[in-house]
Amino acid sequence: MGTYLTSKLRRFSLKYPNFEKDLERTIFLQRVAFEMVKLQNDSGLSLDNFAQQIELPKSHISRLQSGEHNPTILTLLDMAERCGYEVDIKFKFKK
């Protein structure tokens, strides 16, 4: 990471004690949202048809795809199963 960004991150971390943890959580939610968008795109369905296929309201899917909503593991499992996918959860040791 560049010097400018590194110094910005340090300043945020000093000013906001939970900054790094909050940032990690936000990034994680954005990754989940990306996977939800990808799942819909891979299905080739519109949002309306996708919502019907996975039996969830369109508004719920939109919240999932925005990255502002934290889905339960069971919701992810149901969505994946209805699309012919499976969920793979991995724990990685932090370096």
C-alpha positions in Angstrom: 0.0 0.0 0.0 1.3 3.5 -0.8 2.7 5.8 1.8 -0.3 8.1 1.6 -2.9 5.4 2.2 -0.8 3.9 5.0 -0.6 7.2 6.8 -4.4 7.7 6.3 -5.1 4.3 7.8 -2.9 5.0 10.8 -4.7 8.3 11.4 -8.1 6.7 11.2 -6.9 3.9 13.5 -5.7 6.4 16.1 -8.8 8.5 15.9 -11.3 5.6 15.8 -10.2 2.7 17.9 -12.4 0.2 16.1 -11.6 1.4 12.6 -9.6 -1.7 11.5 -12.2 -4.1 12.8 -15.1 -2.1 11.3 -13.2 -1.9 8.0 -12.6 -5.7 8.0 -16.3 -6.3 8.6 -17.4 -3.9 5.8 -15.0 -5.6 3.4 -16.4 -9.0 4.4 -19.9 -7.9 3.8 -18.9 -6.4 0.4 -17.4 -9.8 -0.5 -20.6 -11.6 0.4 -22.6 -9.0 -1.6 -20.3 -9.6 -4.6 -21.0 -13.3 -4.4 -24.7 -12.7 -4.3 -24.5 -10.5 -7.4 -22.4 -13.1 -9.1 -24.9 -15.9 -8.2 -27.7 -13.9 -9.9 -25.6 -13.1 -12.9 -24.5 -16.7 -13.3 -28.1 -17.7 -13.2 -28.9 -15.4 -16.2 -32.1 -14.3 -14.5 -33.5 -10.8 -13.9 -33.8 -9.8 -10.2 -37.6 -10.6 -10.3 -37.0 -14.1 -11.7 -34.1 -14.7 -9.5 -36.2 -13.7 -6.4 -38.9 -16.2 -7.5 -36.3 -19.0 -8.0 -34.7 -18.6 -4.6 -38.1 -17.8 -2.9 -37.0 -14.5 -1.3 -38.5 -11.1 -1.7 -36.8 -8.9 -4.3 -36.2 -6.3 -1.6 -34.3 -8.8 0.5 -32.1 -9.7 -2.4 -31.4 -6.1 -3.1 -30.3 -5.5 0.5 -28.0 -8.6 0.3 -26.5 -7.4 -3.0 -25.9 -3.9 -1.6 -23.5 -5.1 1.1 -25.5 -3.3 3.8 -27.2 -6.4 5.1 -25.6 -9.3 7.0 -27.3 -12.5 5.8 -27.5 -15.6 8.0 -25.6 -18.7 7.1 -28.9 -20.5 6.6 -30.1 -17.9 4.1 -26.8 -18.3 2.2 -27.2 -22.1 2.2 -30.8 -21.9 1.0 -29.9 -19.5 -1.8 -27.0 -21.6 -3.0 -29.0 -24.8 -2.9 -31.8 -23.4 -4.9 -29.3 -22.2 -7.6 -27.5 -25.6 -7.6 -24.5 -24.3 -5.7 -23.0 -25.1 -2.3 -21.5 -22.9 0.3 -17.8 -23.4 1.3 -16.7 -21.8 4.6 -13.1 -21.6 5.4 -11.2 -20.3 8.4 -7.8 -18.9 7.7 -5.2 -18.1 10.4 -4.3 -14.4 10.4 -0.7 -13.7 9.8 
